[in-house]
Amino acid sequence: MHDAIPLRTGVETFDGGGSAALAVRRAADRFTRFVDAVTAGTVEAPLPGGGRTSARFDVLSAVAEDDLCAARLAEGHLDAVAILAELDGDPVAPGQYWGVWAAEPPGSGLTATRGPDGWVLNGLKQYCSGAHSCTHALVTATAEDGRRLFAVRTGIPEVEAGTGCAPVPGTWRAIGMAGSDSPDIRFTDVPATPVGGVEAYLRRPGFHHGGVGVAACWFGGAQAVARVLFTRAEQRADPFTDAHAGAVDLRLYTAGTVLRRAAEEIDLDPLDKAGTAGLRALRVRALVAEVCSEVLDRVGRATGAGPLCHDERHARAVTDLGVYVRQHHAERDLAALGGLVARGPEESR
């Protein structure tokens, strides 16, 4: 029998429903209750590099195994807590639910200007996960002196007064990861507090530690997809099903082992004095992404269309994981890894 990591958040189990709106509500509810449990101390989510990074990755994987969309939101909140701690920002207060909105695809983005009353943000930000459930966010924006990170109160109700953050209707039509609620957001004169200096968000060691945390979520999603295969193998002996189950178990074991090893290495060198955090993150993310791809493929080949058509929980897990794992940039990230291994951090740029 293949044992799943138990969910330790007190979040209720899957309760059905098919619409995107329901998926958003379900993920938001699980996300806020998870954050409340962390705040109350009933769920442990240690900061990376503090000696218990493996427990941090375990809880992210556990949430992801239950609901990848909720895990996407939970990972963002925990990442924000870690960033604020690392860059000496104000700590997260009870009742706050944070996101990290740092995607910068080609096209228009956010600009930050400093006025007599402080910084304000204007423009469009894409992929703002938790747009309707996050009370605060860490947001990257371009200022006159370079790219900076800012803390903002999302303040969506203030849009009616001509300022604030307004989700753009129709910009999140996803099927996979629909519940992550990641539309574009229009910023209009949003007051912002700088967190760290220019490029501090990317240059801090924790940037790479956080990237491994995302891979822990992918790993939990792969475990969720694999569940239907192991259930089928338990119910009847079949050499082809068993072969796929063995191959999937091997891949999951490998990914879990690599994540635990990465956690140990992060705890041994949290400030990245050895300069290996970037290399580690690229390796772990590439390995876990490959595992996810093979799990998706093998489970589909072993179980056919039946679970995808009749098991809504499995169909959602498959669809969500296929989208979420695309945060690994495929050959682009592999090229970055190869250049780093072959020529070192300076020459590979």
MOHUPE-V316502 format. One record per helix or strand. SS is the DSSP state (H for helix, E for strand). FROM is the first residue (numbers start at 0). LEN is the number of residues. If there is no record, write none. Layout:
ss: {SS & SS}
from: {FROM & FROM}
len: {LEN & LEN}
This chain:
ss: {H & H & H & E & E & E & E & E & H & E & H & E & H & H & H & H & H & H & H}
from: {19 & 52 & 67 & 97 & 109 & 117 & 135 & 145 & 155 & 163 & 177 & 184 & 199 & 205 & 238 & 276 & 305 & 311 & 329}
len: {21 & 14 & 19 & 4 & 6 & 8 & 8 & 8 & 6 & 4 & 3 & 10 & 4 & 30 & 30 & 27 & 5 & 16 & 18}
